Amino acid sequence: MNGYPELAIRELVGNMLIHQDLTIRGGGPLVEVFDDRVEFSNPGASLIQVPRLVNDPPQSRNPRLAKLARRLHICEEAGSGWDKIIRSCELMQLPATEIQESRGDAPSMRVRLMQRRPYRDLTVDERLQACYWHACLQYANGNALTNASLRERFGLPTSSSSQISRLIADAISDRLIRPVDADAANKKMRYIPAWVGE
C-alpha cells in the first residue's frame, strides 16, 4: 500500500486483531482498500475514550491474545501503538487519522488512513483533528505544540505562520487545545490538549 506508513498499518492491524470483541457475532476484523484511503474496522468499541487514545494508559480486551501478539512481534504491549500511528502519519504529512466509533447493539470501531493531500485541500475538521492529535503527541513526548511544530507537521513554510495561527485559534475556540501560558509573547506561545489538568 504505497503512500501509507508501514508502521501505522502494522499497528492498526495489530490493534484490530488484539482488541476485537470476540463476544460479538456476525463480524470480524476487516481491512478495506480504496483509491483514497484504507479502512480498518473491528467489532467492539474502544476501552479508552477516543480523544485520549494517545495519552491514557493502555487497556487490553484480550490480554492472552495481546501477549501472543507481543511474542510474535506484532505489538509491544507498551501502549505506544497510537503514538506510532499518529507520528508516522505526521511524518508523511497525511491527514489526521480518522477514528469512528459505534456504541449501539453491535459496537464497532473504524479507523481511516487517508492519502496525502495539500493543506489547502484539507477540510476544516481535518485540520482541527490534525492540530489536536499533534498537541496530544507533543504532550505525550514532554513537549508542547507550537506554530512552528504544527507548520512542520503540515509541511508548510514560515510564510504560512498566520494561517497556522488562525488554525490554532480555531482549535482553542473548539476547546481542543489551550495555551500553556496565556501571558507569553505570541512568538513563544505553546499549546497542550485542553483536557490537561482537568
N, CA, C and O atoms as a DFTB+ gen file, in Angstrom:
792 C
 N C O
     1  1       0.842      -1.183       0.000
     2  2       0.000       0.000       0.000
     3  2       0.880       1.236       0.000
     4  3       1.142       1.829       1.046
     5  1       1.323       1.610      -1.163
     6  2       2.179       2.782      -1.302
     7  2       1.434       4.032      -0.861
     8  3       0.222       4.150      -1.036
     9  1       2.183       4.957      -0.287
    10  2       1.583       6.216       0.138
    11  2       1.095       6.209       1.568
    12  3       0.602       7.225       2.059
    13  1       1.224       5.073       2.250
    14  2       0.806       4.971       3.641
    15  2       1.973       4.456       4.476
    16  3       2.766       3.643       3.999
    17  1       2.085       4.923       5.722
    18  2       3.214       4.464       6.541
    19  2       3.057       3.008       6.961
    20  3       2.041       2.614       7.533
    21  1       4.077       2.227       6.667
    22  2       4.048       0.798       7.001
    23  2       3.843       0.578       8.503
    24  3       3.130      -0.338       8.911
    25  1       4.474       1.425       9.317
    26  2       4.353       1.289      10.772
    27  2       2.913       1.483      11.227
    28  3       2.432       0.743      12.085
    29  1       2.220       2.468      10.666
    30  2       0.827       2.715      11.040
    31  2      -0.049       1.532      10.642
    32  3      -0.932       1.128      11.399
    33  1       0.192       0.981       9.466
    34  2      -0.600      -0.169       9.009
    35  2      -0.366      -1.357       9.933
    36  3      -1.317      -2.035      10.323
    37  1       0.884      -1.615      10.285
    38  2       1.190      -2.733      11.188
    39  2       0.502      -2.559      12.538
    40  3      -0.096      -3.500      13.059
    41  1       0.586      -1.363      13.099
    42  2      -0.023      -1.101      14.405
    43  2      -1.545      -1.209      14.341
    44  3      -2.168      -1.744      15.259
    45  1      -2.141      -0.708      13.272
    46  2      -3.600      -0.760      13.149
    47  2      -4.092      -2.191      12.971
    48  3      -5.111      -2.571      13.547
    49  1      -3.384      -2.982      12.184
    50  2      -3.767      -4.390      12.025
    51  2      -3.628      -5.109      13.369
    52  3      -4.503      -5.885      13.754
    53  1      -2.528      -4.849      14.080
    54  2      -2.342      -5.447      15.399
    55  2      -3.444      -5.062      16.358
    56  3      -4.000      -5.921      17.042
    57  1      -3.770      -3.770      16.418
    58  2      -4.853      -3.297      17.292
    59  2      -6.181      -3.946      16.933
    60  3      -6.946      -4.369      17.800
    61  1      -6.433      -4.012      15.637
    62  2      -7.694      -4.563      15.152
    63  2      -7.860      -6.016      15.586
    64  3      -8.946      -6.428      15.993
    65  1      -6.798      -6.779      15.498
    66  2      -6.855      -8.201      15.875
    67  2      -6.912      -8.379      17.390
    68  3      -7.704      -9.172      17.900
    69  1      -6.076      -7.647      18.098
    70  2      -5.943      -7.840      19.548
    71  2      -7.147      -7.307      20.327
    72  3      -7.576      -7.915      21.307
    73  1      -7.689      -6.169      19.887
    74  2      -8.737      -5.511      20.672
    75  2     -10.151      -5.785      20.175
    76  3     -11.100      -5.159      20.646
    77  1     -10.306      -6.703      19.237
    78  2     -11.667      -7.017      18.782
    79  2     -12.472      -7.652      19.919
    80  3     -11.923      -8.331      20.786
    81  1     -13.755      -7.418      19.892
    82  2     -14.648      -8.022      20.886
    83  2     -15.103      -9.372      20.340
    84  3     -15.924      -9.440      19.425
    85  1     -14.563     -10.434      20.910
    86  2     -14.837     -11.786      20.415
    87  2     -16.236     -12.278      20.787
    88  3     -16.663     -13.335      20.322
    89  1     -16.949     -11.522      21.621
    90  2     -18.309     -11.927      22.003
    91  2     -19.349     -11.459      20.995
    92  3     -20.495     -11.907      21.039
    93  1     -18.969     -10.564      20.088
    94  2     -19.915     -10.051      19.091
    95  2     -19.921     -10.990      17.890
    96  3     -18.883     -11.237      17.275
    97  1     -21.078     -11.499      17.572
    98  2     -21.221     -12.454      16.472
    99  2     -21.508     -11.742      15.153
   100  3     -22.050     -10.637      15.135
   101  1     -21.146     -12.377      14.076
   102  2     -21.527     -11.898      12.748
   103  2     -20.548     -10.938      12.107
   104  3     -20.825     -10.414      11.028
   105  1     -19.428     -10.695      12.729
   106  2     -18.445      -9.794      12.133
   107  2     -17.068     -10.061      12.687
   108  3     -16.917     -10.712      13.721
   109  1     -16.088      -9.569      12.015
   110  2     -14.712      -9.729      12.459
   111  2     -13.874      -8.593      11.923
   112  3     -14.404      -7.693      11.272
   113  1     -12.594      -8.610      12.177
   114  2     -11.709      -7.564      11.668
   115  2     -11.764      -7.499      10.137
   116  3     -11.890      -8.517       9.456
   117  1     -11.666      -6.287       9.630
   118  2     -11.777      -6.084       8.188
   119  2     -10.866      -4.941       7.767
   120  3     -10.838      -3.889       8.406
   121  1     -10.118      -5.155       6.683
   122  2      -9.302      -4.096       6.082
   123  2      -9.852      -3.871       4.675
   124  3      -9.967      -4.810       3.888
   125  1     -10.190      -2.617       4.367
   126  2     -10.708      -2.268       3.043
   127  2      -9.806      -1.209       2.430
   128  3      -9.485      -0.205       3.066
   129  1      -9.397      -1.445       1.182
   130  2      -8.503      -0.527       0.481
   131  2      -9.297       0.185      -0.617
   132  3      -9.894      -0.455      -1.483
   133  1      -9.294       1.514      -0.565
   134  2      -9.983       2.339      -1.559
   135  2      -8.945       3.182      -2.293
   136  3      -7.764       3.160      -1.946
   137  1      -9.384       3.918      -3.301
   138  2      -8.458       4.749      -4.067
   139  2      -7.786       5.815      -3.206
   140  3      -6.616       6.136      -3.417
   141  1      -8.525       6.367      -2.232
   142  2      -8.001       7.499      -1.467
   143  2      -7.814       7.227       0.025
   144  3      -7.463       8.134       0.779
   145  1      -8.049       5.974       0.461
   146  2      -7.960       5.676       1.892
   147  2      -7.873       4.172       2.129
   148  3      -8.152       3.363       1.245
   149  1      -7.478       3.828       3.347
   150  2      -7.519       2.445       3.816
   151  2      -8.303       2.462       5.114
   152  3      -8.039       3.291       5.985
   153  1      -9.278       1.547       5.259
   154  2     -10.114       1.493       6.448
   155  2      -9.880       0.190       7.203
   156  3      -9.810      -0.888       6.611
   157  1      -9.760       0.313       8.514
   158  2      -9.569      -0.822       9.412
   159  2     -10.750      -0.832      10.370
   160  3     -10.990       0.156      11.064
   161  1     -11.484      -1.926      10.417
   162  2     -12.630      -1.969      11.337
   163  2     -12.663      -3.300      12.067
   164  3     -12.210      -4.326      11.560
   165  1     -13.212      -3.250      13.272
   166  2     -13.342      -4.468      14.067
   167  2     -14.504      -4.318      15.039
   168  3     -14.879      -3.201      15.396
   169  1     -15.082      -5.452      15.471
   170  2     -16.172      -5.390      16.442
   171  2     -15.653      -4.983      17.814
   172  3     -14.574      -5.398      18.235
   173  1     -16.439      -4.166      18.499
   174  2     -16.078      -3.722      19.842
   175  2     -15.669      -2.269      19.857
   176  3     -14.885      -1.820      19.020
   177  1     -16.214      -1.527      20.829
   178  2     -15.855      -0.122      20.999
   179  2     -14.530      -0.026      21.753
   180  3     -14.092      -0.990      22.380
   181  1     -13.911       1.120      21.687
   182  2     -12.642       1.345      22.376
   183  2     -12.837       1.287      23.891
   184  3     -13.850       1.754      24.411
   185  1     -11.871       0.717      24.588
   186  2     -11.909       0.678      26.048
   187  2     -11.447       2.011      26.646
   188  3     -11.650       2.269      27.833
   189  1     -10.836       2.838      25.831
   190  2     -10.358       4.162      26.237
   191  2     -11.132       5.195      25.429
   192  3     -11.427       4.967      24.256
   193  1     -11.465       6.332      26.045
   194  2     -12.136       7.391      25.297
   195  2     -11.269       7.758      24.091
   196  3     -10.066       7.981      24.224
   197  1     -11.892       7.816      22.920
   198  2     -11.140       8.042      21.681
   199  2     -10.230       9.277      21.756
   200  3      -9.079       9.187      21.328
   201  1     -10.687      10.423      22.278
   202  2      -9.777      11.574      22.318
   203  2      -8.549      11.384      23.214
   204  3      -7.614      12.184      23.164
   205  1      -8.551      10.333      24.027
   206  2      -7.428      10.106      24.948
   207  2      -6.578       8.895      24.561
   208  3      -5.771       8.430      25.365
   209  1      -6.749       8.378      23.341
   210  2      -6.028       7.172      22.913
   211  2      -4.511       7.308      23.008
   212  3      -3.824       6.339      23.334
   213  1      -3.985       8.488      22.731
   214  2      -2.535       8.671      22.748
   215  2      -1.998       8.755      24.174
   216  3      -0.899       8.275      24.453
   217  1      -2.767       9.361      25.076
   218  2      -2.208       9.732      26.372
   219  2      -2.624       8.876      27.562
   220  3      -1.907       8.849      28.563
   221  1      -3.757       8.173      27.493
   222  2      -4.201       7.377      28.641
   223  2      -3.492       6.024      28.693
   224  3      -3.042       5.524      27.662
   225  1      -3.388       5.429      29.880
   226  2      -2.757       4.106      29.986
   227  2      -3.500       3.077      29.141
   228  3      -4.721       3.156      29.012
   229  1      -2.782       2.112      28.561
   230  2      -3.429       1.120      27.687
   231  2      -4.315       0.160      28.470
   232  3      -4.087      -0.102      29.651
   233  1      -5.322      -0.354      27.789
   234  2      -6.172      -1.412      28.330
   235  2      -6.305      -2.476      27.254
   236  3      -6.346      -2.168      26.063
   237  1      -6.371      -3.725      27.680
   238  2      -6.465      -4.815      26.714
   239  2      -7.746      -5.606      26.937
   240  3      -8.044      -6.036      28.051
   241  1      -8.490      -5.787      25.866
   242  2      -9.722      -6.578      25.936
   243  2      -9.388      -8.069      25.950
   244  3     -10.099      -8.862      26.567
   245  1      -8.314      -8.443      25.276
   246  2      -7.907      -9.846      25.149
   247  2      -6.439      -9.984      25.548
   248  3      -5.571     -10.079      24.680
   249  1      -6.146      -9.994      26.863
   250  2      -4.747      -9.985      27.301
   251  2      -3.922     -11.172      26.809
   252  3      -2.732     -11.018      26.533
   253  1      -4.530     -12.355      26.692
   254  2      -3.770     -13.512      26.214
   255  2      -3.401     -13.351      24.742
   256  3      -2.299     -13.698      24.318
   257  1      -4.335     -12.826      23.986
   258  2      -4.075     -12.567      22.570
   259  2      -2.995     -11.487      22.424
   260  3      -2.139     -11.575      21.544
   261  1      -3.043     -10.473      23.290
   262  2      -2.030      -9.415      23.267
   263  2      -0.653      -9.980      23.597
   264  3       0.345      -9.604      22.982
   265  1      -0.606     -10.882      24.569
   266  2       0.669     -11.492      24.950
   267  2       1.241     -12.306      23.796
   268  3       2.441     -12.249      23.528
   269  1       0.379     -13.070      23.106
   270  2       0.819     -13.849      21.958
   271  2       1.314     -12.927      20.846
   272  3       2.341     -13.195      20.223
   273  1       0.579     -11.841      20.600
   274  2       0.971     -10.898      19.547
   275  2       2.318     -10.261      19.871
   276  3       3.118     -10.003      18.972
   277  1       2.570     -10.006      21.160
   278  2       3.869      -9.456      21.546
   279  2       4.988     -10.451      21.248
   280  3       6.052     -10.071      20.759
   281  1       4.741     -11.730      21.546
   282  2       5.751     -12.762      21.275
   283  2       6.032     -12.904      19.782
   284  3       7.148     -13.228      19.377
   285  1       5.007     -12.658      18.971
   286  2       5.166     -12.746      17.519
   287  2       5.648     -11.425      16.911
   288  3       5.750     -11.296      15.690
   289  1       5.945     -10.444      17.775
   290  2       6.422      -9.119      17.368
   291  2       5.401      -8.354      16.528
   292  3       5.765      -7.543      15.677
   293  1       4.117      -8.623      16.779
   294  2       3.055      -7.868      16.119
   295  2       2.800      -6.576      16.880
   296  3       2.447      -5.558      16.285
   297  1       2.978      -6.618      18.190
   298  2       2.810      -5.437      19.029
   299  2       3.795      -5.512      20.185
   300  3       4.510      -6.501      20.353
   301  1       3.817      -4.432      20.987
   302  2       4.759      -4.386      22.106
   303  2       4.090      -4.467      23.464
   304  3       4.772      -4.648      24.472
   305  1       2.772      -4.338      23.517
   306  2       2.036      -4.274      24.783
   307  2       2.542      -3.132      25.659
   308  3       2.500      -3.220      26.886
   309  1       3.017      -2.071      25.034
   310  2       3.575      -0.949      25.789
   311  2       2.662       0.270      25.773
   312  3       2.963       1.287      26.398
   313  1       1.547       0.165      25.058
   314  2       0.625       1.293      24.991
   315  2       1.102       2.413      24.095
   316  3       0.599       3.533      24.189
   317  1       2.069       2.136      23.221
   318  2       2.611       3.190      22.360
   319  2       2.101       3.087      20.922
   320  3       2.579       3.806      20.045
   321  1       1.145       2.206      20.676
   322  2       0.657       1.996      19.311
   323  2       0.076       3.230      18.670
   324  3       0.392       3.546      17.523
   325  1      -0.785       3.944      19.411
   326  2      -1.416       5.127      18.820
   327  2      -0.405       6.242      18.614
   328  3      -0.500       6.987      17.639
   329  1       0.558       6.367      19.512
   330  2       1.621       7.358      19.312
   331  2       2.322       7.102      17.973
   332  3       2.576       8.027      17.202
   333  1       2.627       5.827      17.714
   334  2       3.323       5.465      16.474
   335  2       2.457       5.724      15.250
   336  3       2.946       6.198      14.224
   337  1       1.171       5.411      15.361
   338  2       0.252       5.627      14.242
   339  2       0.187       7.112      13.898
   340  3       0.358       7.496      12.741
   341  1      -0.060       7.941      14.908
   342  2      -0.187       9.384      14.681
   343  2       1.139       9.961      14.166
   344  3       1.159      10.734      13.209
   345  1       2.232       9.578      14.808
   346  2       3.544      10.129      14.426
   347  2       3.934       9.725      13.004
   348  3       4.426      10.558      12.243
   349  1       3.724       8.469      12.638
   350  2       4.117       8.039      11.290
   351  2       3.270       8.731      10.226
   352  3       3.756       9.004       9.128
   353  1       2.005       9.018      10.541
   354  2       1.161       9.771       9.592
   355  2       1.634      11.219       9.500
   356  3       1.626      11.812       8.421
   357  1       2.047      11.787      10.633
   358  2       2.574      13.152      10.615
   359  2       3.847      13.242       9.769
   360  3       4.016      14.188       8.999
   361  1       4.730      12.268       9.910
   362  2       5.993      12.294       9.168
   363  2       5.762      12.268       7.659
   364  3       6.548      12.825       6.893
   365  1       4.664      11.608       7.233
   366  2       4.341      11.575       5.801
   367  2       3.367      12.684       5.423
   368  3       2.919      12.771       4.279
   369  1       3.042      13.537       6.410
   370  2       2.124      14.674       6.221
   371  2       0.777      14.249       5.647
   372  3       0.213      14.903       4.770
   373  1       0.278      13.120       6.180
   374  2      -1.059      12.656       5.815
   375  2      -2.095      13.408       6.638
   376  3      -1.758      13.969       7.681
   377  1      -3.349      13.433       6.195
   378  2      -4.396      13.979       7.064
   379  2      -4.447      13.191       8.369
   380  3      -3.954      12.065       8.446
   381  1      -5.039      13.786       9.378
   382  2      -5.166      13.098      10.671
   383  2      -5.902      11.784      10.495
   384  3      -6.819      11.676       9.681
   385  1      -5.496      10.791      11.261
   386  2      -6.170       9.500      11.261
   387  2      -7.604       9.708      11.730
   388  3      -7.832      10.295      12.787
   389  1      -8.567       9.232      10.954
   390  2      -9.978       9.362      11.337
   391  2     -10.392       8.152      12.166
   392  3     -10.146       7.011      11.775
   393  1     -11.015       8.404      13.301
   394  2     -11.455       7.334      14.189
   395  2     -12.949       7.484      14.412
   396  3     -13.410       8.510      14.911
   397  1     -13.702       6.461      14.043
   398  2     -15.161       6.455      14.248
   399  2     -15.528       5.292      15.145
   400  3     -14.988       4.192      15.027
   401  1     -16.447       5.558      16.034
   402  2     -16.854       4.540      16.981
   403  2     -18.366       4.441      16.995
   404  3     -19.070       5.451      16.989
   405  1     -18.851       3.220      17.015
   406  2     -20.286       2.969      17.143
   407  2     -20.510       2.207      18.445
   408  3     -19.842       1.204      18.700
   409  1     -21.440       2.673      19.265
   410  2     -21.687       2.025      20.554
   411  2     -23.115       1.476      20.647
   412  3     -23.653       1.367      21.749
   413  1     -23.727       1.135      19.538
   414  2     -25.084       0.597      19.534
   415  2     -25.132      -0.854      19.966
   416  3     -24.329      -1.290      20.790
   417  1     -26.090      -1.615      19.400
   418  2     -26.246      -3.036      19.738
   419  2     -25.020      -3.859      19.351
   420  3     -24.680      -4.838      20.017
   421  1     -24.368      -3.453      18.278
   422  2     -23.149      -4.143      17.846
   423  2     -22.022      -3.111      17.774
   424  3     -21.719      -2.601      16.695
   425  1     -21.394      -2.798      18.928
   426  2     -20.349      -1.767      18.931
   427  2     -19.194      -2.127      18.001
   428  3     -18.835      -3.294      17.843
   429  1     -18.634      -1.102      17.401
   430  2     -17.508      -1.324      16.484
   431  2     -16.635      -0.081      16.439
   432  3     -17.003       0.992      16.918
   433  1     -15.477      -0.265      15.851
   434  2     -14.537       0.836      15.691
   435  2     -13.986       0.800      14.277
   436  3     -13.660      -0.264      13.750
   437  1     -13.887       1.974      13.671
   438  2     -13.334       2.075      12.320
   439  2     -12.279       3.179      12.308
   440  3     -12.497       4.271      12.832
   441  1     -11.148       2.876      11.710
   442  2     -10.054       3.840      11.594
   443  2      -9.714       3.989      10.121
   444  3      -9.586       3.004       9.393
   445  1      -9.569       5.245       9.693
   446  2      -9.244       5.514       8.291
   447  2      -7.887       6.188       8.186
   448  3      -7.606       7.165       8.880
   449  1      -7.056       5.655       7.313
   450  2      -5.835       6.335       6.891
   451  2      -6.130       6.957       5.534
   452  3      -6.534       6.265       4.600
   453  1      -5.929       8.255       5.430
   454  2      -6.235       8.966       4.195
   455  2      -4.949       9.268       3.431
   456  3      -3.890       9.455       4.031
   457  1      -5.052       9.315       2.104
   458  2      -3.893       9.668       1.283
   459  2      -3.499      11.114       1.509
   460  3      -4.322      11.942       1.901
   461  1      -2.242      11.407       1.261
   462  2      -1.726      12.763       1.445
   463  2      -2.429      13.736       0.509
   464  3      -2.624      13.461      -0.675
   465  1      -2.800      14.872       1.069
   466  2      -3.365      15.978       0.298
   467  2      -2.740      17.272       0.791
   468  3      -2.394      17.370       1.968
   469  1      -2.585      18.263      -0.070
   470  2      -2.020      19.541       0.379
   471  2      -2.906      20.178       1.450
   472  3      -4.108      19.919       1.506
   473  1      -2.311      21.000       2.285
   474  2      -3.038      21.671       3.370
   475  2      -4.285      22.379       2.845
   476  3      -5.346      22.330       3.468
   477  1      -4.147      23.043       1.686
   478  2      -5.275      23.816       1.145
   479  2      -6.480      22.926       0.816
   480  3      -7.608      23.414       0.758
   481  1      -6.246      21.619       0.598
   482  2      -7.335      20.704       0.239
   483  2      -7.942      19.986       1.442
   484  3      -8.901      19.231       1.285
   485  1      -7.400      20.209       2.637
   486  2      -7.960      19.574       3.831
   487  2      -9.202      20.322       4.289
   488  3      -9.276      21.545       4.172
   489  1     -10.171      19.588       4.808
   490  2     -11.361      20.235       5.353
   491  2     -11.002      20.915       6.675
   492  3      -9.949      20.648       7.254
   493  1     -11.874      21.783       7.138
   494  2     -11.656      22.445       8.427
   495  2     -11.537      21.407       9.531
   496  3     -10.665      21.517      10.393
   497  1     -12.410      20.394       9.515
   498  2     -12.364      19.365      10.549
   499  2     -11.062      18.564      10.485
   500  3     -10.492      18.229      11.523
   501  1     -10.593      18.256       9.285
   502  2      -9.327      17.522       9.151
   503  2      -8.162      18.327       9.707
   504  3      -7.261      17.766      10.332
   505  1      -8.173      19.626       9.486
   506  2      -7.113      20.481      10.025
   507  2      -7.166      20.512      11.554
   508  3      -6.140      20.408      12.227
   509  1      -8.380      20.656      12.088
   510  2      -8.548      20.710      13.543
   511  2      -8.140      19.396      14.199
   512  3      -7.490      19.399      15.245
   513  1      -8.518      18.275      13.589
   514  2      -8.146      16.983      14.154
   515  2      -6.632      16.771      14.113
   516  3      -6.051      16.228      15.053
   517  1      -6.001      17.201      13.026
   518  2      -4.541      17.096      12.934
   519  2      -3.878      17.943      14.014
   520  3      -2.890      17.528      14.619
   521  1      -4.424      19.126      14.249
   522  2      -3.905      20.018      15.289
   523  2      -4.049      19.355      16.664
   524  3      -3.106      19.351      17.455
   525  1      -5.224      18.799      16.941
   526  2      -5.466      18.160      18.242
   527  2      -4.524      16.977      18.473
   528  3      -3.888      16.884      19.523
   529  1      -4.436      16.076      17.492
   530  2      -3.583      14.899      17.672
   531  2      -2.110      15.283      17.767
   532  3      -1.337      14.625      18.462
   533  1      -1.724      16.343      17.072
   534  2      -0.344      16.821      17.184
   535  2      -0.087      17.314      18.609
   536  3       0.970      17.043      19.179
   537  1      -1.044      18.033      19.182
   538  2      -0.900      18.500      20.570
   539  2      -0.795      17.323      21.531
   540  3       0.016      17.347      22.458
   541  1      -1.612      16.288      21.316
   542  2      -1.565      15.091      22.174
   543  2      -0.215      14.395      22.071
   544  3       0.360      13.983      23.079
   545  1       0.282      14.268      20.859
   546  2       1.562      13.594      20.641
   547  2       2.709      14.395      21.254
   548  3       3.594      13.826      21.893
   549  1       2.694      15.702      21.064
   550  2       3.723      16.549      21.658
   551  2       3.691      16.425      23.181
   552  3       4.734      16.308      23.825
   553  1       2.488      16.451      23.747
   554  2       2.343      16.361      25.204
   555  2       2.846      15.010      25.719
   556  3       3.505      14.944      26.757
   557  1       2.537      13.946      24.998
   558  2       2.990      12.604      25.397
   559  2       4.513      12.515      25.404
   560  3       5.090      11.726      26.152
   561  1       5.160      13.323      24.571
   562  2       6.619      13.318      24.480
   563  2       7.273      14.415      25.328
   564  3       8.467      14.683      25.194
   565  1       6.479      15.044      26.202
   566  2       7.015      16.067      27.097
   567  2       7.239      17.412      26.447
   568  3       7.990      18.239      26.963
   569  1       6.587      17.638      25.309
   570  2       6.720      18.903      24.594
   571  2       5.362      19.589      24.507
   572  3       4.389      19.150      25.119
   573  1       5.314      20.654      23.748
   574  2       4.051      21.350      23.513
   575  2       3.960      21.716      22.037
   576  3       4.974      21.856      21.352
   577  1       2.729      21.868      21.562
   578  2       2.503      22.305      20.188
   579  2       2.918      23.765      20.073
   580  3       2.643      24.572      20.961
   581  1       3.574      24.090      18.983
   582  2       3.898      25.487      18.664
   583  2       3.487      25.745      17.220
   584  3       3.189      24.818      16.467
   585  1       3.477      27.006      16.855
   586  2       3.184      27.347      15.472
   587  2       4.184      26.649      14.555
   588  3       3.811      26.115      13.510
   589  1       5.448      26.655      14.949
   590  2       6.497      26.039      14.114
   591  2       6.317      24.531      14.013
   592  3       6.469      23.962      12.932
   593  1       5.992      23.869      15.139
   594  2       5.848      22.405      15.086
   595  2       4.640      22.009      14.247
   596  3       4.667      20.991      13.556
   597  1       3.577      22.816      14.307
   598  2       2.383      22.498      13.518
   599  2       2.619      22.775      12.032
   600  3       2.126      22.043      11.174
   601  1       3.368      23.823      11.735
   602  2       3.734      24.073      10.333
   603  2       4.556      22.918       9.784
   604  3       4.347      22.471       8.656
   605  1       5.487      22.444      10.592
   606  2       6.307      21.307      10.168
   607  2       5.447      20.077       9.952
   608  3       5.663      19.329       8.998
   609  1       4.468      19.857      10.832
   610  2       3.566      18.708      10.706
   611  2       2.847      18.719       9.351
   612  3       2.654      17.672       8.732
   613  1       2.451      19.936       8.895
   614  2       1.739      20.065       7.623
   615  2       2.677      20.291       6.439
   616  3       2.222      20.313       5.296
   617  1       3.972      20.458       6.688
   618  2       4.921      20.714       5.606
   619  2       4.778      22.105       5.029
   620  3       4.933      22.297       3.823
   621  1       4.481      23.091       5.887
   622  2       4.266      24.458       5.426
   623  2       5.472      25.341       5.751
   624  3       6.166      25.104       6.739
   625  1       5.724      26.357       4.922
   626  2       6.856      27.256       5.160
   627  2       6.536      28.284       6.254
   628  3       5.397      28.399       6.707
   629  1       7.557      29.016       6.659
   630  2       7.408      30.061       7.675
   631  2       6.376      31.097       7.251
   632  3       5.690      31.677       8.093
   633  1       6.267      31.327       5.952
   634  2       5.307      32.325       5.447
   635  2       3.854      31.940       5.749
   636  3       2.956      32.770       5.611
   637  1       3.619      30.691       6.161
   638  2       2.259      30.252       6.496
   639  2       1.943      30.403       7.984
   640  3       0.937      29.874       8.455
   641  1       2.785      31.113       8.723
   642  2       2.595      31.271      10.170
   643  2       1.229      31.820      10.530
   644  3       0.588      31.323      11.457
   645  1       0.764      32.852       9.801
   646  2      -0.523      33.463      10.145
   647  2      -1.676      32.489       9.879
   648  3      -2.659      32.475      10.619
   649  1      -1.556      31.682       8.833
   650  2      -2.566      30.676       8.518
   651  2      -2.657      29.648       9.653
   652  3      -3.752      29.255      10.053
   653  1      -1.505      29.219      10.163
   654  2      -1.474      28.255      11.259
   655  2      -1.942      28.905      12.559
   656  3      -2.564      28.243      13.390
   657  1      -1.652      30.190      12.742
   658  2      -2.157      30.900      13.929
   659  2      -3.682      30.900      13.956
   660  3      -4.289      30.762      15.018
   661  1      -4.302      31.055      12.780
   662  2      -5.772      31.014      12.709
   663  2      -6.290      29.623      13.066
   664  3      -7.294      29.490      13.765
   665  1      -5.599      28.583      12.581
   666  2      -5.993      27.212      12.917
   667  2      -5.871      26.984      14.418
   668  3      -6.764      26.388      15.020
   669  1      -4.798      27.439      15.027
   670  2      -4.613      27.301      16.473
   671  2      -5.728      28.028      17.217
   672  3      -6.272      27.499      18.186
   673  1      -6.073      29.235      16.772
   674  2      -7.159      29.986      17.409
   675  2      -8.483      29.228      17.311
   676  3      -9.260      29.198      18.266
   677  1      -8.733      28.618      16.153
   678  2      -9.964      27.830      15.981
   679  2      -9.959      26.606      16.897
   680  3     -10.992      26.245      17.460
   681  1      -8.793      25.966      17.045
   682  2      -8.692      24.788      17.914
   683  2      -8.905      25.168      19.384
   684  3      -9.476      24.395      20.153
   685  1      -8.446      26.354      19.764
   686  2      -8.690      26.844      21.124
   687  2     -10.177      27.130      21.304
   688  3     -10.766      26.774      22.324
   689  1     -10.772      27.771      20.316
   690  2     -12.211      28.089      20.366
   691  2     -13.060      26.826      20.467
   692  3     -14.091      26.821      21.140
   693  1     -12.629      25.756      19.799
   694  2     -13.353      24.473      19.840
   695  2     -12.984      23.636      21.073
   696  3     -13.447      22.505      21.223
   697  1     -12.154      24.198      21.944
   698  2     -11.721      23.545      23.188
   699  2     -10.987      22.229      22.941
   700  3     -11.153      21.253      23.673
   701  1     -10.179      22.232      21.900
   702  2      -9.333      21.076      21.608
   703  2      -7.965      21.245      22.259
   704  3      -7.381      20.282      22.754
   705  1      -7.461      22.476      22.254
   706  2      -6.159      22.782      22.850
   707  2      -6.299      24.047      23.685
   708  3      -7.305      24.753      23.613
   709  1      -5.255      24.321      24.488
   710  2      -5.216      25.574      25.255
   711  2      -3.758      26.004      25.414
   712  3      -2.851      25.176      25.331
   713  1      -3.533      27.304      25.642
   714  2      -2.161      27.773      25.826
   715  2      -1.565      27.251      27.137
   716  3      -2.272      27.103      28.134
   717  1      -0.277      26.978      27.125
   718  2       0.418      26.601      28.351
   719  2       0.502      27.816      29.253
   720  3       0.268      27.719      30.458
   721  1       0.839      28.967      28.670
   722  2       0.964      30.216      29.420
   723  2       0.313      31.317      28.605
   724  3       0.868      31.774      27.606
   725  1      -0.862      31.740      29.035
   726  2      -1.623      32.736      28.275
   727  2      -0.913      34.084      28.215
   728  3      -1.248      34.912      27.368
   729  1       0.061      34.324      29.095
   730  2       0.745      35.616      29.134
   731  2       2.012      35.657      28.287
   732  3       2.655      36.703      28.195
   733  1       2.380      34.544      27.672
   734  2       3.614      34.514      26.880
   735  2       3.460      35.364      25.621
   736  3       2.354      35.586      25.130
   737  1       4.589      35.828      25.119
   738  2       4.561      36.582      23.864
   739  2       4.107      35.657      22.746
   740  3       4.406      34.463      22.766
   741  1       3.390      36.198      21.772
   742  2       2.812      35.388      20.697
   743  2       3.823      34.467      20.026
   744  3       3.496      33.325      19.705
   745  1       5.043      34.948      19.809
   746  2       6.031      34.144      19.107
   747  2       6.479      32.940      19.928
   748  3       7.024      31.982      19.380
   749  1       6.254      32.986      21.227
   750  2       6.709      31.899      22.079
   751  2       5.550      31.087      22.650
   752  3       5.734      30.320      23.595
   753  1       4.376      31.252      22.089
   754  2       3.203      30.559      22.608
   755  2       3.334      29.051      22.397
   756  3       3.753      28.589      21.337
   757  1       2.965      28.300      23.431
   758  2       2.969      26.842      23.380
   759  2       1.592      26.364      23.812
   760  3       0.920      27.011      24.615
   761  1       1.177      25.212      23.264
   762  2      -0.189      24.733      23.487
   763  2      -0.185      23.249      23.850
   764  3       0.669      22.481      23.407
   765  1      -1.165      22.872      24.667
   766  2      -1.331      21.491      25.097
   767  2      -2.795      21.107      24.911
   768  3      -3.637      21.986      24.729
   769  1      -3.119      19.809      24.952
   770  2      -4.526      19.407      24.844
   771  2      -5.354      20.093      25.927
   772  3      -4.885      20.276      27.051
   773  1      -6.573      20.469      25.591
   774  2      -7.423      21.233      26.514
   775  2      -7.720      20.488      27.799
   776  3      -7.958      21.117      28.830
   777  1      -7.713      19.151      27.765
   778  2      -8.084      18.365      28.948
   779  2      -6.966      18.261      29.985
   780  3      -7.212      17.793      31.097
   781  1      -5.761      18.678      29.655
   782  2      -4.639      18.579      30.606
   783  2      -4.952      19.397      31.850
   784  3      -5.296      20.576      31.757
   785  1      -4.832      18.768      33.013
   786  2      -5.072      19.452      34.274
   787  2      -6.521      19.440      34.743
   788  3      -6.836      19.953      35.818
   789  1      -7.401      18.856      33.937
   790  2      -8.818      18.811      34.343
   791  2      -9.023      17.772      35.434
   792  3     -10.144      17.585      35.906
